[in-house]
Amino acid sequence: MADAAENKLDHRLRALLARARDDTSLLDQEIHVFVRFVGRVEELAEAGARVGSVAGDIATAALRVRELPAFSGSPAVRLVEAAGRLGPNA
C-alpha cells in the first residue's frame, strides 16, 4: 500500500493490516470504520465500502480487511478510523 494511503489509517487499522500479512484468514474479516471524506458519499461505496450513517463529512462504513488498502487510497477518503464497540464494560 502506498504511504499516502496508509497514512490515512489509524494505528489500529495499520496494525490489523500488518497482522493480516501473516494471518491471511484475517483478510475476509469485516470491520466497521468511521470515515472522513470529501465529495459525494457515493464515492465511498464506489471505493468498496458499505456506507451506514452520514453526518456532514463523516460516515460509518463496513468493509473487509482486504479492501482497506484500495479504499484508503481513494481520493474521496481523508481519514479512516476503526470503530470501537461501546457497552457497559467499554
C-alpha positions as CSV (number, residue, x, y, z in Angstrom):
1,M,0.0,0.0,0.0
2,A,1.3,3.5,-0.8
3,D,2.5,5.6,2.1
4,A,-0.1,8.3,1.5
5,A,-3.0,5.7,1.7
6,E,-1.5,4.1,4.8
7,N,-1.2,7.5,6.5
8,K,-5.0,7.8,6.2
9,L,-5.4,4.8,8.5
10,D,-5.4,5.0,12.3
11,H,-2.9,2.9,14.3
12,R,-5.3,0.1,14.9
13,L,-6.1,-0.4,11.2
14,R,-2.4,-0.3,10.3
15,A,-1.7,-2.9,13.0
16,L,-4.6,-5.1,11.6
17,L,-3.2,-4.9,8.1
18,A,0.3,-5.9,9.4
19,R,-1.2,-8.9,11.2
20,A,-3.2,-9.9,8.1
21,R,0.1,-10.2,6.1
22,D,1.0,-13.1,8.5
23,D,-2.5,-14.4,9.0
24,T,-4.4,-14.3,5.7
25,S,-7.6,-15.6,7.4
26,L,-8.0,-12.0,8.7
27,L,-8.4,-10.7,5.2
28,D,-12.0,-11.7,4.9
29,Q,-12.9,-10.2,8.4
30,E,-15.5,-7.4,8.1
31,I,-14.5,-4.3,10.0
32,H,-16.5,-1.2,10.9
33,V,-14.9,2.2,10.5
34,F,-15.5,5.9,10.7
35,V,-14.5,7.8,7.5
36,R,-13.8,11.4,7.0
37,F,-14.4,12.1,3.3
38,V,-14.7,14.8,0.7
39,G,-17.0,14.9,-2.3
40,R,-20.1,12.6,-2.7
41,V,-20.8,9.9,-0.1
42,E,-21.5,7.6,-3.1
43,E,-17.7,7.7,-3.8
44,L,-17.2,5.7,-0.6
45,A,-19.4,2.9,-1.9
46,E,-17.7,3.0,-5.3
47,A,-14.4,2.6,-3.4
48,G,-15.7,-0.7,-1.8
49,A,-17.4,0.3,1.5
50,R,-20.9,-0.4,2.7
51,V,-21.9,3.0,4.0
52,G,-24.1,3.4,7.0
53,S,-24.9,6.7,8.7
54,V,-23.6,10.0,7.4
55,A,-23.2,13.3,9.2
56,G,-21.6,16.1,7.3
57,D,-18.2,14.8,6.1
58,I,-18.1,11.8,8.5
59,A,-19.6,8.4,7.6
60,T,-19.8,5.0,9.2
61,A,-18.9,2.1,6.9
62,A,-18.1,-1.6,6.8
63,L,-15.6,-3.3,4.6
64,R,-13.4,-6.4,4.6
65,V,-9.8,-6.1,5.7
66,R,-8.6,-7.0,2.2
67,E,-10.5,-3.9,0.8
68,L,-8.8,-1.5,3.2
69,P,-5.7,-0.6,1.1
70,A,-7.7,0.2,-2.1
71,F,-10.4,2.0,0.0
72,S,-7.9,4.3,1.8
73,G,-6.3,5.0,-1.5
74,S,-9.5,6.7,-2.8
75,P,-9.2,10.4,-3.3
76,A,-12.5,10.8,-1.5
77,V,-11.1,9.2,1.7
78,R,-9.3,11.6,4.0
79,L,-9.1,9.5,7.2
80,V,-10.2,6.0,8.3
81,E,-10.6,5.1,12.0
82,A,-11.6,1.8,13.5
83,A,-15.0,2.0,15.1
84,G,-14.9,0.6,18.7
85,R,-17.7,-1.2,20.3
86,L,-19.5,0.6,23.1
87,G,-21.1,-1.0,26.1
88,P,-21.2,-1.1,29.8
89,N,-17.8,-2.7,30.1
90,A,-16.1,-0.5,27.4
